[in-house]
């Protein structure tokens, strides 16, 4: 999985076979492997955070290894909504603060 705009491989892209539970994630070199794919034509769903999902078709001959390269570019990017998160925690007992000093 290659980002054509940056020339960098994409890590952790989810590649799944449509209509099945089979999925794989790309490694730091953009490589992925799906094992036990039924022979015939399959549709691969390619999902990477911040980019528009993509579907590609691959033909998987029986008993053979098939390679399918997928290239993404920045025109496939999407704008993510801003997410605000917050947390709170209740403590009991005296408050202790540190400013680089051991208490």
Backbone as XML, in Angstrom:
<?xml version="1.0"?>
<chain id="A" units="angstrom">
  <residue number="1" name="UNK">
    <atom name="N" x="0.855" y="-1.150" z="0.000"/>
    <atom name="CA" x="0.000" y="0.000" z="0.000"/>
    <atom name="C" x="0.904" y="1.217" z="0.000"/>
  </residue>
  <residue number="2" name="UNK">
    <atom name="N" x="0.820" y="2.015" z="-1.029"/>
    <atom name="CA" x="1.705" y="3.153" z="-1.204"/>
    <atom name="C" x="0.894" y="4.441" z="-1.291"/>
  </residue>
  <residue number="3" name="UNK">
    <atom name="N" x="1.354" y="5.468" z="-0.588"/>
    <atom name="CA" x="0.776" y="6.799" z="-0.737"/>
    <atom name="C" x="1.512" y="7.455" z="-1.895"/>
  </residue>
  <residue number="4" name="UNK">
    <atom name="N" x="0.844" y="7.588" z="-3.040"/>
    <atom name="CA" x="1.487" y="8.103" z="-4.257"/>
    <atom name="C" x="1.935" y="9.552" z="-4.096"/>
  </residue>
  <residue number="5" name="UNK">
    <atom name="N" x="1.256" y="10.312" z="-3.253"/>
    <atom name="CA" x="1.608" y="11.717" z="-3.061"/>
    <atom name="C" x="2.918" y="11.863" z="-2.303"/>
  </residue>
  <residue number="6" name="UNK">
    <atom name="N" x="3.058" y="11.122" z="-1.211"/>
    <atom name="CA" x="4.253" y="11.249" z="-0.367"/>
    <atom name="C" x="5.351" y="10.265" z="-0.747"/>
  </residue>
  <residue number="7" name="UNK">
    <atom name="N" x="4.981" y="9.186" z="-1.461"/>
    <atom name="CA" x="5.963" y="8.154" z="-1.798"/>
    <atom name="C" x="6.263" y="7.222" z="-0.638"/>
  </residue>
  <residue number="8" name="UNK">
    <atom name="N" x="5.480" y="7.312" z="0.417"/>
    <atom name="CA" x="5.697" y="6.468" z="1.606"/>
    <atom name="C" x="4.684" y="5.335" z="1.648"/>
  </residue>
  <residue number="9" name="UNK">
    <atom name="N" x="5.129" y="4.231" z="2.225"/>
    <atom name="CA" x="4.221" y="3.111" z="2.404"/>
    <atom name="C" x="3.314" y="3.384" z="3.601"/>
  </residue>
  <residue number="10" name="UNK">
    <atom name="N" x="2.099" y="2.874" z="3.522"/>
    <atom name="CA" x="1.121" y="3.081" z="4.587"/>
    <atom name="C" x="1.079" y="1.866" z="5.495"/>
  </residue>
  <residue number="11" name="UNK">
    <atom name="N" x="1.236" y="2.104" z="6.776"/>
    <atom name="CA" x="1.202" y="1.056" z="7.790"/>
    <atom name="C" x="-0.193" y="1.031" z="8.419"/>
  </residue>
  <residue number="12" name="UNK">
    <atom name="N" x="-0.676" y="-0.144" z="8.760"/>
    <atom name="CA" x="-1.972" y="-0.342" z="9.429"/>
    <atom name="C" x="-3.185" y="0.006" z="8.567"/>
  </residue>
  <residue number="13" name="UNK">
    <atom name="N" x="-3.078" y="-0.217" z="7.273"/>
    <atom name="CA" x="-4.238" y="-0.109" z="6.396"/>
    <atom name="C" x="-5.009" y="-1.418" z="6.536"/>
  </residue>
  <residue number="14" name="UNK">
    <atom name="N" x="-6.322" y="-1.326" z="6.748"/>
    <atom name="CA" x="-7.126" y="-2.547" z="6.862"/>
    <atom name="C" x="-7.577" y="-2.976" z="5.474"/>
  </residue>
  <residue number="15" name="UNK">
    <atom name="N" x="-7.252" y="-4.212" z="5.117"/>
    <atom name="CA" x="-7.650" y="-4.796" z="3.843"/>
    <atom name="C" x="-8.523" y="-5.999" z="4.168"/>
  </residue>
  <residue number="16" name="UNK">
    <atom name="N" x="-9.774" y="-5.973" z="3.709"/>
    <atom name="CA" x="-10.688" y="-7.076" z="4.009"/>
    <atom name="C" x="-11.348" y="-7.557" z="2.722"/>
  </residue>
  <residue number="17" name="UNK">
    <atom name="N" x="-11.774" y="-8.817" z="2.748"/>
    <atom name="CA" x="-12.470" y="-9.390" z="1.605"/>
    <atom name="C" x="-13.957" y="-9.193" z="1.821"/>
  </residue>
  <residue number="18" name="UNK">
    <atom name="N" x="-14.575" y="-8.496" z="0.887"/>
    <atom name="CA" x="-15.999" y="-8.184" z="0.986"/>
    <atom name="C" x="-16.822" y="-9.457" z="1.144"/>
  </residue>
  <residue number="19" name="UNK">
    <atom name="N" x="-17.765" y="-9.431" z="2.091"/>
    <atom name="CA" x="-18.651" y="-10.563" z="2.310"/>
    <atom name="C" x="-18.071" y="-11.653" z="3.185"/>
  </residue>
  <residue number="20" name="UNK">
    <atom name="N" x="-16.877" y="-11.425" z="3.740"/>
    <atom name="CA" x="-16.252" y="-12.405" z="4.636"/>
    <atom name="C" x="-15.764" y="-11.679" z="5.894"/>
  </residue>
  <residue number="21" name="UNK">
    <atom name="N" x="-15.222" y="-12.451" z="6.821"/>
    <atom name="CA" x="-14.606" y="-11.855" z="8.004"/>
    <atom name="C" x="-13.088" y="-11.805" z="7.861"/>
  </residue>
  <residue number="22" name="UNK">
    <atom name="N" x="-12.573" y="-12.168" z="6.696"/>
    <atom name="CA" x="-11.125" y="-12.170" z="6.475"/>
    <atom name="C" x="-10.616" y="-10.748" z="6.320"/>
  </residue>
  <residue number="23" name="UNK">
    <atom name="N" x="-9.573" y="-10.432" z="7.084"/>
    <atom name="CA" x="-8.950" y="-9.128" z="6.971"/>
    <atom name="C" x="-7.488" y="-9.216" z="7.373"/>
  </residue>
  <residue number="24" name="UNK">
    <atom name="N" x="-6.737" y="-8.245" z="6.902"/>
    <atom name="CA" x="-5.318" y="-8.153" z="7.227"/>
    <atom name="C" x="-4.969" y="-6.674" z="7.339"/>
  </residue>
  <residue number="25" name="UNK">
    <atom name="N" x="-3.868" y="-6.386" z="8.004"/>
    <atom name="CA" x="-3.385" y="-5.009" z="8.127"/>
    <atom name="C" x="-2.007" y="-4.931" z="7.502"/>
  </residue>
  <residue number="26" name="UNK">
    <atom name="N" x="-1.723" y="-3.823" z="6.826"/>
    <atom name="CA" x="-0.418" y="-3.666" z="6.197"/>
    <atom name="C" x="0.660" y="-3.449" z="7.244"/>
  </residue>
  <residue number="27" name="UNK">
    <atom name="N" x="1.873" y="-3.883" z="6.905"/>
    <atom name="CA" x="3.022" y="-3.652" z="7.780"/>
    <atom name="C" x="3.692" y="-2.332" z="7.381"/>
  </residue>
  <residue number="28" name="UNK">
    <atom name="N" x="4.842" y="-2.040" z="7.965"/>
    <atom name="CA" x="5.525" y="-0.764" z="7.705"/>
    <atom name="C" x="6.010" y="-0.627" z="6.267"/>
  </residue>
  <residue number="29" name="UNK">
    <atom name="N" x="6.008" y="-1.722" z="5.522"/>
    <atom name="CA" x="6.398" y="-1.696" z="4.112"/>
    <atom name="C" x="5.179" y="-1.691" z="3.194"/>
  </residue>
  <residue number="30" name="UNK">
    <atom name="N" x="3.983" y="-1.532" z="3.766"/>
    <atom name="CA" x="2.759" y="-1.498" z="2.979"/>
    <atom name="C" x="2.309" y="-2.859" z="2.490"/>
  </residue>
  <residue number="31" name="UNK">
    <atom name="N" x="2.893" y="-3.919" z="3.035"/>
    <atom name="CA" x="2.568" y="-5.276" z="2.596"/>
    <atom name="C" x="1.447" y="-5.865" z="3.444"/>
  </residue>
  <residue number="32" name="UNK">
    <atom name="N" x="0.633" y="-6.696" z="2.821"/>
    <atom name="CA" x="-0.417" y="-7.413" z="3.540"/>
    <atom name="C" x="-0.537" y="-8.803" z="2.942"/>
  </residue>
  <residue number="33" name="UNK">
    <atom name="N" x="-1.122" y="-9.715" z="3.695"/>
    <atom name="CA" x="-1.300" y="-11.090" z="3.216"/>
    <atom name="C" x="-2.651" y="-11.608" z="3.696"/>
  </residue>
  <residue number="34" name="UNK">
    <atom name="N" x="-3.417" y="-12.108" z="2.755"/>
    <atom name="CA" x="-4.683" y="-12.767" z="3.062"/>
    <atom name="C" x="-4.528" y="-14.225" z="2.649"/>
  </residue>
  <residue number="35" name="UNK">
    <atom name="N" x="-4.746" y="-15.133" z="3.566"/>
    <atom name="CA" x="-4.537" y="-16.559" z="3.329"/>
    <atom name="C" x="-5.884" y="-17.263" z="3.227"/>
  </residue>
  <residue number="36" name="UNK">
    <atom name="N" x="-5.963" y="-18.262" z="2.350"/>
    <atom name="CA" x="-7.176" y="-19.056" z="2.232"/>
    <atom name="C" x="-8.297" y="-18.344" z="1.495"/>
  </residue>
  <residue number="37" name="UNK">
    <atom name="N" x="-7.930" y="-17.459" z="0.587"/>
    <atom name="CA" x="-8.937" y="-16.727" z="-0.192"/>
    <atom name="C" x="-9.571" y="-17.689" z="-1.192"/>
  </residue>
  <residue number="38" name="UNK">
    <atom name="N" x="-10.903" y="-17.757" z="-1.243"/>
    <atom name="CA" x="-11.548" y="-18.648" z="-2.214"/>
    <atom name="C" x="-11.169" y="-18.244" z="-3.641"/>
  </residue>
  <residue number="39" name="UNK">
    <atom name="N" x="-11.016" y="-19.241" z="-4.512"/>
    <atom name="CA" x="-10.644" y="-18.931" z="-5.887"/>
    <atom name="C" x="-11.768" y="-18.189" z="-6.585"/>
  </residue>
  <residue number="40" name="UNK">
    <atom name="N" x="-11.394" y="-17.401" z="-7.566"/>
    <atom name="CA" x="-12.360" y="-16.594" z="-8.311"/>
    <atom name="C" x="-12.110" y="-15.123" z="-8.077"/>
  </residue>
  <residue number="41" name="UNK">
    <atom name="N" x="-13.093" y="-14.328" z="-8.385"/>
    <atom name="CA" x="-12.969" y="-12.883" z="-8.223"/>
    <atom name="C" x="-13.382" y="-12.475" z="-6.816"/>
  </residue>
  <residue number="42" name="UNK">
    <atom name="N" x="-12.601" y="-11.583" z="-6.230"/>
    <atom name="CA" x="-12.899" y="-11.088" z="-4.880"/>
    <atom name="C" x="-12.780" y="-9.573" z="-4.884"/>
  </residue>
  <residue number="43" name="UNK">
    <atom name="N" x="-13.573" y="-8.955" z="-4.030"/>
    <atom name="CA" x="-13.499" y="-7.501" z="-3.866"/>
    <atom name="C" x="-12.816" y="-7.211" z="-2.532"/>
  </residue>
  <residue number="44" name="UNK">
    <atom name="N" x="-11.758" y="-6.414" z="-2.600"/>
    <atom name="CA" x="-11.025" y="-6.032" z="-1.401"/>
    <atom name="C" x="-11.456" y="-4.637" z="-0.977"/>
  </residue>
  <residue number="45" name="UNK">
    <atom name="N" x="-11.814" y="-4.504" z="0.285"/>
    <atom name="CA" x="-12.129" y="-3.198" z="0.862"/>
    <atom name="C" x="-10.881" y="-2.690" z="1.563"/>
  </residue>
  <residue number="46" name="UNK">
    <atom name="N" x="-10.450" y="-1.494" z="1.202"/>
    <atom name="CA" x="-9.217" y="-0.904" z="1.716"/>
    <atom name="C" x="-9.594" y="0.333" z="2.530"/>
  </residue>
  <residue number="47" name="UNK">
    <atom name="N" x="-9.242" y="0.319" z="3.831"/>
    <atom name="CA" x="-9.630" y="1.409" z="4.726"/>
    <atom name="C" x="-8.408" y="1.901" z="5.486"/>
  </residue>
  <residue number="48" name="UNK">
    <atom name="N" x="-8.201" y="3.225" z="5.435"/>
    <atom name="CA" x="-7.115" y="3.860" z="6.176"/>
    <atom name="C" x="-7.654" y="5.163" z="6.748"/>
  </residue>
  <residue number="49" name="UNK">
    <atom name="N" x="-7.453" y="5.387" z="8.028"/>
    <atom name="CA" x="-7.969" y="6.569" z="8.699"/>
    <atom name="C" x="-7.514" y="7.836" z="7.985"/>
  </residue>
  <residue number="50" name="UNK">
    <atom name="N" x="-8.477" y="8.701" z="7.680"/>
    <atom name="CA" x="-8.178" y="9.964" z="7.019"/>
    <atom name="C" x="-8.271" y="9.901" z="5.511"/>
  </residue>
  <residue number="51" name="UNK">
    <atom name="N" x="-8.490" y="8.708" z="4.958"/>
    <atom name="CA" x="-8.635" y="8.553" z="3.511"/>
    <atom name="C" x="-9.970" y="7.897" z="3.192"/>
  </residue>
  <residue number="52" name="UNK">
    <atom name="N" x="-10.508" y="8.234" z="2.048"/>
    <atom name="CA" x="-11.763" y="7.653" z="1.599"/>
    <atom name="C" x="-11.587" y="6.150" z="1.394"/>
  </residue>
  <residue number="53" name="UNK">
    <atom name="N" x="-12.491" y="5.327" z="1.927"/>
    <atom name="CA" x="-12.393" y="3.877" z="1.690"/>
    <atom name="C" x="-12.396" y="3.579" z="0.190"/>
  </residue>
  <residue number="54" name="UNK">
    <atom name="N" x="-11.704" y="2.525" z="-0.180"/>
    <atom name="CA" x="-11.570" y="2.152" z="-1.588"/>
    <atom name="C" x="-11.880" y="0.664" z="-1.729"/>
  </residue>
  <residue number="55" name="UNK">
    <atom name="N" x="-12.497" y="0.282" z="-2.834"/>
    <atom name="CA" x="-12.751" y="-1.124" z="-3.139"/>
    <atom name="C" x="-12.059" y="-1.455" z="-4.450"/>
  </residue>
  <residue number="56" name="UNK">
    <atom name="N" x="-11.282" y="-2.542" z="-4.443"/>
    <atom name="CA" x="-10.593" y="-2.997" z="-5.650"/>
    <atom name="C" x="-10.949" y="-4.455" z="-5.891"/>
  </residue>
  <residue number="57" name="UNK">
    <atom name="N" x="-10.918" y="-4.868" z="-7.143"/>
    <atom name="CA" x="-11.236" y="-6.243" z="-7.502"/>
    <atom name="C" x="-9.947" y="-6.985" z="-7.810"/>
  </residue>
  <residue number="58" name="UNK">
    <atom name="N" x="-9.884" y="-8.224" z="-7.354"/>
    <atom name="CA" x="-8.717" y="-9.066" z="-7.606"/>
    <atom name="C" x="-9.194" y="-10.446" z="-8.043"/>
  </residue>
  <residue number="59" name="UNK">
    <atom name="N" x="-8.465" y="-11.058" z="-8.946"/>
    <atom name="CA" x="-8.777" y="-12.416" z="-9.381"/>
    <atom name="C" x="-7.818" y="-13.361" z="-8.673"/>
  </residue>
  <residue number="60" name="UNK">
    <atom name="N" x="-8.366" y="-14.369" z="-8.010"/>
    <atom name="CA" x="-7.559" y="-15.314" z="-7.240"/>
    <atom name="C" x="-7.666" y="-16.699" z="-7.869"/>
  </residue>
  <residue number="61" name="UNK">
    <atom name="N" x="-6.705" y="-17.077" z="-8.732"/>
    <atom name="CA" x="-6.725" y="-18.414" z="-9.320"/>
    <atom name="C" x="-6.494" y="-19.485" z="-8.248"/>
  </residue>
  <residue number="62" name="UNK">
    <atom name="N" x="-7.130" y="-20.629" z="-8.393"/>
    <atom name="CA" x="-7.005" y="-21.724" z="-7.415"/>
    <atom name="C" x="-5.553" y="-22.164" z="-7.285"/>
  </residue>
  <residue number="63" name="UNK">
    <atom name="N" x="-5.097" y="-22.286" z="-6.042"/>
    <atom name="CA" x="-3.770" y="-22.820" z="-5.752"/>
    <atom name="C" x="-2.619" y="-21.914" z="-6.121"/>
  </residue>
  <residue number="64" name="UNK">
    <atom name="N" x="-2.870" y="-20.647" z="-6.398"/>
    <atom name="CA" x="-1.797" y="-19.739" z="-6.785"/>
    <atom name="C" x="-1.755" y="-18.531" z="-5.854"/>
  </residue>
  <residue number="65" name="UNK">
    <atom name="N" x="-0.605" y="-17.871" z="-5.852"/>
    <atom name="CA" x="-0.433" y="-16.636" z="-5.092"/>
    <atom name="C" x="-0.719" y="-15.471" z="-6.035"/>
  </residue>
  <residue number="66" name="UNK">
    <atom name="N" x="-1.508" y="-14.537" z="-5.578"/>
    <atom name="CA" x="-1.848" y="-13.367" z="-6.377"/>
    <atom name="C" x="-1.392" y="-12.116" z="-5.648"/>
  </residue>
  <residue number="67" name="UNK">
    <atom name="N" x="-0.769" y="-11.198" z="-6.366"/>
    <atom name="CA" x="-0.381" y="-9.918" z="-5.789"/>
    <atom name="C" x="-1.285" y="-8.837" z="-6.323"/>
  </residue>
  <residue number="68" name="UNK">
    <atom name="N" x="-1.703" y="-7.934" z="-5.429"/>
    <atom name="CA" x="-2.543" y="-6.802" z="-5.852"/>
    <atom name="C" x="-2.036" y="-5.574" z="-5.136"/>
  </residue>
  <residue number="69" name="UNK">
    <atom name="N" x="-1.345" y="-4.706" z="-5.874"/>
    <atom name="CA" x="-0.861" y="-3.453" z="-5.313"/>
    <atom name="C" x="-1.986" y="-2.426" z="-5.355"/>
  </residue>
  <residue number="70" name="UNK">
    <atom name="N" x="-2.063" y="-1.625" z="-4.313"/>
    <atom name="CA" x="-3.063" y="-0.567" z="-4.241"/>
    <atom name="C" x="-2.319" y="0.723" z="-3.922"/>
  </residue>
  <residue number="71" name="UNK">
    <atom name="N" x="-2.588" y="1.749" z="-4.699"/>
    <atom name="CA" x="-1.954" y="3.048" z="-4.479"/>
    <atom name="C" x="-3.003" y="4.054" z="-4.047"/>
  </residue>
  <residue number="72" name="UNK">
    <atom name="N" x="-2.676" y="4.791" z="-3.013"/>
    <atom name="CA" x="-3.563" y="5.836" z="-2.502"/>
    <atom name="C" x="-2.881" y="7.180" z="-2.742"/>
  </residue>
  <residue number="73" name="UNK">
    <atom name="N" x="-3.643" y="8.243" z="-2.835"/>
    <atom name="CA" x="-3.047" y="9.574" z="-2.896"/>
    <atom name="C" x="-3.884" y="10.550" z="-2.088"/>
  </residue>
  <residue number="74" name="UNK">
    <atom name="N" x="-3.358" y="11.769" z="-1.931"/>
    <atom name="CA" x="-4.024" y="12.728" z="-1.053"/>
    <atom name="C" x="-5.391" y="13.155" z="-1.571"/>
  </residue>
  <residue number="75" name="UNK">
    <atom name="N" x="-5.688" y="12.939" z="-2.852"/>
    <atom name="CA" x="-7.021" y="13.287" z="-3.346"/>
    <atom name="C" x="-8.079" y="12.367" z="-2.755"/>
  </residue>
  <residue number="76" name="UNK">
    <atom name="N" x="-7.646" y="11.258" z="-2.149"/>
    <atom name="CA" x="-8.568" y="10.322" z="-1.513"/>
    <atom name="C" x="-8.750" y="10.619" z="-0.032"/>
  </residue>
  <residue number="77" name="UNK">
    <atom name="N" x="-8.186" y="11.739" z="0.416"/>
    <atom name="CA" x="-8.277" y="12.043" z="1.841"/>
    <atom name="C" x="-9.632" y="12.630" z="2.189"/>
  </residue>
  <residue number="78" name="UNK">
    <atom name="N" x="-9.982" y="12.475" z="3.444"/>
    <atom name="CA" x="-11.228" y="13.034" z="3.951"/>
    <atom name="C" x="-10.900" y="13.909" z="5.150"/>
  </residue>
  <residue number="79" name="UNK">
    <atom name="N" x="-11.773" y="14.827" z="5.439"/>
    <atom name="CA" x="-11.599" y="15.687" z="6.605"/>
    <atom name="C" x="-12.294" y="15.031" z="7.782"/>
  </residue>
  <residue number="80" name="UNK">
    <atom name="N" x="-11.553" y="14.864" z="8.838"/>
    <atom name="CA" x="-12.112" y="14.268" z="10.039"/>
    <atom name="C" x="-12.684" y="15.360" z="10.928"/>
  </residue>
  <residue number="81" name="UNK">
    <atom name="N" x="-13.795" y="15.067" z="11.555"/>
    <atom name="CA" x="-14.405" y="16.017" z="12.480"/>
    <atom name="C" x="-13.523" y="16.168" z="13.708"/>
  </residue>
  <residue number="82" name="UNK">
    <atom name="N" x="-13.536" y="17.349" z="14.275"/>
    <atom name="CA" x="-12.776" y="17.582" z="15.498"/>
    <atom name="C" x="-13.448" y="16.832" z="16.632"/>
  </residue>
  <residue number="83" name="UNK">
    <atom name="N" x="-12.647" y="16.170" z="17.441"/>
    <atom name="CA" x="-13.166" y="15.408" z="18.568"/>
    <atom name="C" x="-12.557" y="15.981" z="19.838"/>
  </residue>
  <residue number="84" name="UNK">
    <atom name="N" x="-13.394" y="16.325" z="20.776"/>
    <atom name="CA" x="-12.940" y="16.836" z="22.059"/>
    <atom name="C" x="-13.154" y="15.746" z="23.095"/>
  </residue>
  <residue number="85" name="UNK">
    <atom name="N" x="-12.102" y="15.401" z="23.787"/>
    <atom name="CA" x="-12.230" y="14.410" z="24.847"/>
    <atom name="C" x="-11.827" y="15.053" z="26.172"/>
  </residue>
  <residue number="86" name="UNK">
    <atom name="N" x="-12.435" y="14.609" z="27.222"/>
    <atom name="CA" x="-12.067" y="15.089" z="28.545"/>
    <atom name="C" x="-12.253" y="13.948" z="29.527"/>
  </residue>
  <residue number="87" name="UNK">
    <atom name="N" x="-11.610" y="14.092" z="30.653"/>
    <atom name="CA" x="-11.722" y="13.065" z="31.676"/>
    <atom name="C" x="-11.635" y="13.735" z="33.041"/>
  </residue>
  <residue number="88" name="UNK">
    <atom name="N" x="-12.212" y="13.099" z="34.010"/>
    <atom name="CA" x="-12.097" y="13.589" z="35.376"/>
    <atom name="C" x="-11.957" y="12.384" z="36.296"/>
  </residue>
  <residue number="89" name="UNK">
    <atom name="N" x="-11.405" y="12.648" z="37.430"/>
    <atom name="CA" x="-11.211" y="11.572" z="38.388"/>
    <atom name="C" x="-11.339" y="12.150" z="39.789"/>
  </residue>
  <residue number="90" name="UNK">
    <atom name="N" x="-11.991" y="11.442" z="40.650"/>
    <atom name="CA" x="-12.160" y="11.880" z="42.024"/>
    <atom name="C" x="-11.126" y="11.159" z="42.885"/>
  </residue>
  <residue number="91" name="UNK">
    <atom name="N" x="-10.413" y="11.928" z="43.674"/>
    <atom name="CA" x="-9.410" y="11.367" z="44.563"/>
    <atom name="C" x="-9.858" y="11.588" z="46.004"/>
  </residue>
  <residue number="92" name="UNK">
    <atom name="N" x="-9.412" y="10.730" z="46.883"/>
    <atom name="CA" x="-9.643" y="10.957" z="48.301"/>
    <atom name="C" x="-8.287" y="11.103" z="48.965"/>
  </residue>
  <residue number="93" name="UNK">
    <atom name="N" x="-8.244" y="11.878" z="50.015"/>
    <atom name="CA" x="-6.985" y="12.111" z="50.702"/>
    <atom name="C" x="-6.409" y="13.465" z="50.331"/>
  </residue>
  <residue number="94" name="UNK">
    <atom name="N" x="-5.272" y="13.822" z="50.917"/>
    <atom name="CA" x="-4.681" y="15.139" z="50.666"/>
    <atom name="C" x="-4.125" y="15.226" z="49.241"/>
  </residue>
  <residue number="95" name="UNK">
    <atom name="N" x="-4.201" y="16.416" z="48.669"/>
    <atom name="CA" x="-3.647" y="16.644" z="47.335"/>
    <atom name="C" x="-2.141" y="16.737" z="47.414"/>
  </residue>
  <residue number="96" name="UNK">
    <atom name="N" x="-1.454" y="16.206" z="46.416"/>
    <atom name="CA" x="-0.004" y="16.277" z="46.343"/>
    <atom name="C" x="0.359" y="16.739" z="44.950"/>
  </residue>
  <residue number="97" name="UNK">
    <atom name="N" x="1.200" y="17.740" z="44.866"/>
    <atom name="CA" x="1.612" y="18.280" z="43.602"/>
    <atom name="C" x="3.122" y="18.214" z="43.489"/>
  </residue>
  <residue number="98" name="UNK">
    <atom name="N" x="3.608" y="18.133" z="42.291"/>
    <atom name="CA" x="5.050" y="18.078" z="42.078"/>
    <atom name="C" x="5.422" y="19.009" z="40.942"/>
  </residue>
  <residue number="99" name="UNK">
    <atom name="N" x="6.509" y="19.718" z="41.120"/>
    <atom name="CA" x="7.016" y="20.594" z="40.069"/>
    <atom name="C" x="8.459" y="20.208" z="39.817"/>
  </residue>
  <residue number="100" name="UNK">
    <atom name="N" x="8.671" y="18.973" z="39.385"/>
    <atom name="CA" x="10.021" y="18.516" z="39.133"/>
    <atom name="C" x="10.771" y="18.106" z="40.380"/>
  </residue>
  <residue number="101" name="UNK">
    <atom name="N" x="10.120" y="18.117" z="41.517"/>
    <atom name="CA" x="10.750" y="17.722" z="42.774"/>
    <atom name="C" x="10.077" y="16.477" z="43.289"/>
  </residue>
  <residue number="102" name="UNK">
    <atom name="N" x="10.826" y="15.643" z="43.928"/>
    <atom name="CA" x="10.269" y="14.440" z="44.534"/>
    <atom name="C" x="9.538" y="14.819" z="45.807"/>
  </residue>
  <residue number="103" name="UNK">
    <atom name="N" x="8.347" y="14.291" z="45.943"/>
    <atom name="CA" x="7.586" y="14.582" z="47.171"/>
    <atom name="C" x="7.886" y="13.555" z="48.235"/>
  </residue>
</chain>
